[in-house]
Amino acid sequence: MSKSNIFPMHSTINCRGKMLDLSTPRVMGILNATPDSFYRPDSTDIDSLLKRAEKMLQDGASILDIGGMSSRPGAQQISVDEEYARLIPVLQRICQTFPEAILSVDTYRSEIGRAALEAGAHIINDISGGVIDPTLPGIAASFHAPYICMHMKGMPDVMQQNPHYDDMLAELLDYYYQRIKDLREAGLKDIILDPGFGFGKNLEHNYHLLRNMDTFHILEKPILVGISRKSMICKALEVNASQALNGSTALHMLALTKGATILRVHDVREAMECIILHRHYAGE
């Protein structure tokens, strides 16, 4: 039986005039313009990021996700001015160099979101789902941009300090029902859900979430999975992030079997191979 017979089909989303068909899984490549990310394979100067963007697009990335502030566990906030200085020049150059690319911006600040959309970004990726800055969803809506709504328990600097859930799946479902309602009221049409692996979740929580990810198809929204090289892999295998590619690939395949729509990854070629093989496995 094909995946399309098991999980709901997701319609094409409009990324500010660029149409993206999500009826088949897609890859989002991670571009961190930050010096303190948990995994940073390249330097963060503009030329290096442009080269990495080019390779990701050549390897099959449908979206590039650009961030100017780290959200790794324990990360400290930086000023709006510093986030702007890291992010916007890179975004502008990528827009100029790769005008056909669909660009997502990883931020929870309305000032940065507006500046990024004005500079040519197409999608807002908010780790707080609009909770930290409730004006950001309305700004995304005003630009007709899709919005990625993630679940995070706590803030990045404290979120991994003994996170606790009485019933994690029920809590996430309640969160998403309310957030979808609020985001609709803000004017958003295209909403993508991210369960937030590693964001206020311990090792057991993360694997429980992955095992039960198909629960969220009741919400009838595309699901983005961000597990690439994260601690749920590193702790289980006793490796560091630079050694976690094989583990990432294994979990990406499992995520696809649970109906993941978008894989947010550091390694695009390997994720694309997962999607191709999964489609053969599913008989598509």
Kinemage of the C-alpha trace (Angstrom):
@kinemage 1
@onewidth
@group {chain A} dominant
@subgroup {mainchain}
@vectorlist {calphas} color= white
{ca met a 1} P 0.000 0.000 0.000
{ca ser a 2} L 1.413 3.402 -0.932
{ca lys a 3} L 1.989 6.128 1.637
{ca ser a 4} L -0.624 8.276 -0.083
{ca asn a 5} L -3.229 5.684 0.900
{ca ile a 6} L -2.137 5.745 4.550
{ca phe a 7} L -1.545 9.422 5.267
{ca pro a 8} L -3.509 12.467 4.067
{ca met a 9} L -2.278 14.157 0.929
{ca his a 10} L -1.123 17.726 1.431
{ca ser a 11} L -1.986 20.295 -1.201
{ca thr a 12} L 0.405 22.589 -2.958
{ca ile a 13} L 1.415 25.591 -0.863
{ca asn a 14} L 1.951 29.055 -2.258
{ca cys a 15} L 5.344 30.419 -1.213
{ca arg a 16} L 4.737 34.039 -2.244
{ca gly a 17} L 4.148 33.048 -5.866
{ca lys a 18} L 6.438 30.011 -5.914
{ca met a 19} L 4.298 26.878 -5.826
{ca leu a 20} L 5.572 23.909 -3.831
{ca asp a 21} L 3.858 20.534 -4.224
{ca leu a 22} L 3.915 18.681 -0.905
{ca ser a 23} L 2.156 15.550 -2.110
{ca thr a 24} L 5.622 13.967 -2.078
{ca pro a 25} L 8.191 14.566 0.699
{ca arg a 26} L 10.628 17.434 0.302
{ca val a 27} L 14.035 18.340 1.736
{ca met a 28} L 14.826 21.614 3.484
{ca gly a 29} L 18.543 22.384 3.696
{ca ile a 30} L 19.879 24.094 6.826
{ca leu a 31} L 22.062 27.182 6.366
{ca asn a 32} L 23.267 28.518 9.707
{ca ala a 33} L 24.722 32.017 9.632
{ca thr a 34} L 25.671 31.545 13.281
{ca pro a 35} L 29.028 30.891 14.968
{ca asp a 36} L 27.519 28.807 17.801
{ca ser a 37} L 25.236 26.213 16.194
{ca phe a 38} L 25.515 22.654 17.536
{ca tyr a 39} L 26.686 21.493 14.092
{ca arg a 40} L 28.372 23.893 11.703
{ca pro a 41} L 30.240 22.189 8.860
{ca asp a 42} L 31.379 25.385 7.155
{ca ser a 43} L 32.378 28.913 8.063
{ca thr a 44} L 29.650 31.534 8.167
{ca asp a 45} L 31.061 34.063 5.731
{ca ile a 46} L 28.776 34.878 2.830
{ca asp a 47} L 30.869 33.190 0.133
{ca ser a 48} L 30.986 29.906 2.079
{ca leu a 49} L 27.236 29.998 2.678
{ca leu a 50} L 26.609 30.702 -1.009
{ca lys a 51} L 28.677 27.662 -1.980
{ca arg a 52} L 26.794 25.516 0.512
{ca ala a 53} L 23.454 26.857 -0.768
{ca glu a 54} L 24.458 26.003 -4.329
{ca lys a 55} L 25.407 22.439 -3.372
{ca met a 56} L 22.167 21.933 -1.441
{ca leu a 57} L 20.092 23.087 -4.394
{ca gln a 58} L 22.082 20.874 -6.768
{ca asp a 59} L 21.585 17.919 -4.404
{ca gly a 60} L 17.822 18.384 -4.499
{ca ala a 61} L 16.783 20.735 -1.692
{ca ser a 62} L 13.347 22.256 -2.338
{ca ile a 63} L 13.774 24.853 0.431
{ca leu a 64} L 16.759 26.535 2.087
{ca asp a 65} L 16.273 27.496 5.753
{ca ile a 66} L 18.516 30.368 6.857
{ca gly a 67} L 19.028 31.278 10.508
{ca gly a 68} L 20.921 34.073 12.236
{ca met a 69} L 20.480 33.035 15.891
{ca ser a 70} L 21.226 29.623 17.322
{ca ser a 71} L 18.400 27.778 19.068
{ca arg a 72} L 20.523 24.872 20.310
{ca pro a 73} L 19.985 23.834 23.953
{ca gly a 74} L 21.574 26.396 26.251
{ca ala a 75} L 21.843 29.022 23.527
{ca gln a 76} L 21.683 32.628 24.685
{ca gln a 77} L 19.663 35.285 22.922
{ca ile a 78} L 21.468 37.855 20.812
{ca ser a 79} L 20.262 41.353 19.981
{ca val a 80} L 17.912 42.064 17.090
{ca asp a 81} L 20.674 44.106 15.459
{ca glu a 82} L 23.127 41.202 15.604
{ca glu a 83} L 20.591 38.723 14.230
{ca tyr a 84} L 19.804 41.169 11.411
{ca ala a 85} L 23.514 41.650 10.601
{ca arg a 86} L 24.116 37.900 10.398
{ca leu a 87} L 21.002 37.029 8.440
{ca ile a 88} L 19.859 39.717 6.054
{ca pro a 89} L 23.050 40.194 3.961
{ca val a 90} L 23.272 36.417 3.405
{ca leu a 91} L 19.598 36.227 2.513
{ca gln a 92} L 19.916 39.085 0.017
{ca arg a 93} L 22.899 37.473 -1.715
{ca ile a 94} L 21.174 34.094 -1.947
{ca cys a 95} L 18.075 35.755 -3.409
{ca gln a 96} L 20.219 37.486 -6.020
{ca thr a 97} L 22.338 34.428 -6.835
{ca phe a 98} L 19.585 31.798 -6.818
{ca pro a 99} L 16.380 33.669 -7.736
{ca glu a 100} L 14.371 30.459 -8.240
{ca ala a 101} L 15.140 29.086 -4.755
{ca ile a 102} L 12.463 28.953 -2.059
{ca leu a 103} L 13.928 30.515 1.078
{ca ser a 104} L 12.762 30.029 4.654
{ca val a 105} L 13.917 32.200 7.551
{ca asp a 106} L 14.394 30.712 11.013
{ca thr a 107} L 13.381 33.435 13.478
{ca tyr a 108} L 10.820 34.162 16.178
{ca arg a 109} L 11.162 37.959 16.026
{ca ser a 110} L 8.755 40.099 14.042
{ca glu a 111} L 11.415 42.700 13.206
{ca ile a 112} L 13.601 40.045 11.605
{ca gly a 113} L 10.671 38.307 9.953
{ca arg a 114} L 9.499 41.526 8.297
{ca ala a 115} L 13.010 42.451 7.151
{ca ala a 116} L 13.567 38.959 5.763
{ca leu a 117} L 10.291 38.926 3.838
{ca glu a 118} L 11.059 42.389 2.462
{ca ala a 119} L 14.485 41.047 1.378
{ca gly a 120} L 12.873 38.196 -0.540
{ca ala a 121} L 12.276 35.291 1.874
{ca his a 122} L 9.260 33.100 1.156
{ca ile a 123} L 8.558 31.198 4.408
{ca ile a 124} L 8.725 32.013 8.129
{ca asn a 125} L 10.027 29.215 10.374
{ca asp a 126} L 9.156 30.100 13.982
{ca ile a 127} L 10.429 27.774 16.723
{ca ser a 128} L 7.923 29.323 19.136
{ca gly a 129} L 4.865 29.060 16.888
{ca gly a 130} L 4.087 32.726 17.494
{ca val a 131} L 4.098 32.389 21.281
{ca ile a 132} L 7.205 34.519 21.900
{ca asp a 133} L 6.240 37.255 19.444
{ca pro a 134} L 2.500 37.117 18.688
{ca thr a 135} L 2.829 39.743 15.942
{ca leu a 136} L 5.025 37.549 13.723
{ca pro a 137} L 2.214 35.354 12.310
{ca gly a 138} L 0.284 38.443 11.189
{ca ile a 139} L 3.361 39.788 9.421
{ca ala a 140} L 3.822 36.469 7.611
{ca ala a 141} L 0.153 36.557 6.619
{ca ser a 142} L 0.461 40.104 5.282
{ca phe a 143} L 3.201 38.891 2.916
{ca his a 144} L 1.181 35.749 1.980
{ca ala a 145} L 4.006 33.598 3.316
{ca pro a 146} L 3.615 30.041 4.649
{ca tyr a 147} L 4.322 29.655 8.358
{ca ile a 148} L 6.112 26.809 10.117
{ca cys a 149} L 4.740 26.394 13.637
{ca met a 150} L 7.002 24.425 15.963
{ca his a 151} L 6.332 23.100 19.458
{ca met a 152} L 8.881 24.119 22.094
{ca lys a 153} L 8.571 23.645 25.853
{ca gly a 154} L 10.466 26.521 27.465
{ca met a 155} L 13.116 28.749 25.937
{ca pro a 156} L 16.342 27.453 24.318
{ca asp a 157} L 18.520 28.454 27.278
{ca val a 158} L 16.499 26.314 29.737
{ca met a 159} L 14.334 23.981 27.630
{ca gln a 160} L 16.450 20.871 28.264
{ca gln a 161} L 16.536 21.245 32.038
{ca asn a 162} L 14.404 18.253 33.082
{ca pro a 163} L 11.459 18.667 30.674
{ca his a 164} L 8.307 16.913 31.920
{ca tyr a 165} L 5.015 15.884 30.327
{ca asp a 166} L 2.057 14.090 31.896
{ca asp a 167} L 0.899 13.105 28.401
{ca met a 168} L 3.173 14.497 25.712
{ca leu a 169} L 1.050 13.604 22.688
{ca ala a 170} L -2.083 15.091 24.252
{ca glu a 171} L -0.179 18.242 25.208
{ca leu a 172} L 1.164 18.681 21.687
{ca leu a 173} L -2.253 18.095 20.142
{ca asp a 174} L -3.835 20.668 22.477
{ca tyr a 175} L -1.058 23.112 21.624
{ca tyr a 176} L -1.551 22.658 17.895
{ca tyr a 177} L -5.330 22.901 17.969
{ca gln a 178} L -5.001 26.269 19.724
{ca arg a 179} L -2.103 27.505 17.607
{ca ile a 180} L -3.815 26.592 14.317
{ca lys a 181} L -6.906 28.492 15.472
{ca asp a 182} L -4.817 31.548 16.399
{ca leu a 183} L -2.763 31.411 13.205
{ca arg a 184} L -5.912 31.185 11.082
{ca glu a 185} L -7.293 34.219 12.906
{ca ala a 186} L -4.030 36.040 12.101
{ca gly a 187} L -4.749 35.448 8.413
{ca leu a 188} L -2.388 32.585 7.648
{ca lys a 189} L -3.450 30.149 4.947
{ca asp a 190} L -0.510 27.732 4.626
{ca ile a 191} L 0.587 26.302 7.989
{ca ile a 192} L 3.253 23.616 8.443
{ca leu a 193} L 3.694 21.818 11.783
{ca asp a 194} L 7.036 20.920 13.380
{ca pro a 195} L 6.818 18.655 16.488
{ca gly a 196} L 10.064 20.167 17.769
{ca phe a 197} L 12.388 17.220 18.318
{ca gly a 198} L 14.947 18.214 20.965
{ca phe a 199} L 13.095 21.363 22.014
{ca gly a 200} L 12.078 20.736 25.604
{ca lys a 201} L 12.171 16.957 25.140
{ca asn a 202} L 14.537 14.370 26.555
{ca leu a 203} L 15.784 11.236 24.788
{ca glu a 204} L 12.738 9.163 25.759
{ca his a 205} L 10.355 11.972 24.752
{ca asn a 206} L 11.969 12.288 21.326
{ca tyr a 207} L 11.656 8.598 20.461
{ca his a 208} L 8.115 8.418 21.837
{ca leu a 209} L 7.290 11.373 19.587
{ca leu a 210} L 8.872 9.734 16.543
{ca arg a 211} L 7.072 6.419 17.154
{ca asn a 212} L 3.736 8.223 17.393
{ca met a 213} L 4.222 11.005 14.860
{ca asp a 214} L 1.380 9.737 12.700
{ca thr a 215} L -0.929 10.918 15.509
{ca phe a 216} L -0.577 14.464 14.176
{ca his a 217} L -2.090 13.647 10.786
{ca ile a 218} L -5.451 14.233 12.437
{ca leu a 219} L -4.561 17.937 12.163
{ca glu a 220} L -4.399 17.647 8.346
{ca lys a 221} L -1.296 19.803 8.012
{ca pro a 222} L 2.111 19.108 6.451
{ca ile a 223} L 4.635 17.906 9.046
{ca leu a 224} L 8.252 19.056 9.104
{ca val a 225} L 10.765 16.858 10.917
{ca gly a 226} L 14.041 18.308 12.189
{ca ile a 227} L 16.181 15.526 13.665
{ca ser a 228} L 19.373 15.923 11.624
{ca arg a 229} L 22.497 15.238 13.739
{ca lys a 230} L 20.608 16.057 16.958
{ca ser a 231} L 21.285 14.762 20.458
{ca met a 232} L 18.616 12.051 20.172
{ca ile a 233} L 21.018 10.421 17.713
{ca cys a 234} L 24.280 11.378 19.385
{ca lys a 235} L 23.265 10.192 22.861
{ca ala a 236} L 21.853 6.899 21.634
{ca leu a 237} L 24.935 6.099 19.533
{ca glu a 238} L 27.481 7.777 21.821
{ca val a 239} L 28.840 9.930 19.006
{ca asn a 240} L 29.153 13.655 18.372
{ca ala a 241} L 27.243 15.667 15.776
{ca ser a 242} L 29.978 15.313 13.161
{ca gln a 243} L 29.635 11.507 13.432
{ca ala a 244} L 25.820 11.434 13.301
{ca leu a 245} L 25.115 11.317 9.562
{ca asn a 246} L 24.367 7.593 9.442
{ca gly a 247} L 22.062 7.868 12.448
{ca ser a 248} L 20.317 10.844 10.887
{ca thr a 249} L 19.698 8.888 7.698
{ca ala a 250} L 18.240 5.963 9.639
{ca leu a 251} L 15.810 8.184 11.537
{ca his a 252} L 14.867 10.120 8.395
{ca met a 253} L 13.652 6.883 6.851
{ca leu a 254} L 11.602 6.123 9.967
{ca ala a 255} L 10.148 9.643 9.875
{ca leu a 256} L 9.092 9.110 6.269
{ca thr a 257} L 7.284 5.906 7.222
{ca lys a 258} L 5.352 8.004 9.768
{ca gly a 259} L 4.316 10.499 7.091
{ca ala a 260} L 6.898 13.285 7.333
{ca thr a 261} L 6.276 15.885 4.631
{ca ile a 262} L 9.523 17.892 4.914
{ca leu a 263} L 12.915 16.733 6.204
{ca arg a 264} L 14.980 19.638 7.591
{ca val a 265} L 18.571 18.465 7.205
{ca his a 266} L 22.245 19.346 7.101
{ca asp a 267} L 22.972 16.691 4.454
{ca val a 268} L 20.667 17.075 1.473
{ca arg a 269} L 21.920 14.336 -0.850
{ca glu a 270} L 21.559 11.608 1.769
{ca ala a 271} L 18.056 12.800 2.716
{ca met a 272} L 17.011 12.821 -0.939
{ca glu a 273} L 18.215 9.235 -1.244
{ca cys a 274} L 15.971 8.339 1.718
{ca ile a 275} L 12.983 9.880 -0.042
{ca ile a 276} L 13.712 8.058 -3.312
{ca leu a 277} L 14.119 4.709 -1.565
{ca his a 278} L 11.023 5.261 0.567
{ca arg a 279} L 8.966 5.973 -2.524
{ca his a 280} L 10.105 2.657 -4.005
{ca tyr a 281} L 9.330 0.906 -0.717
{ca ala a 282} L 5.853 2.479 -0.633
{ca gly a 283} L 5.202 1.427 -4.224
{ca glu a 284} L 4.883 4.965 -5.562
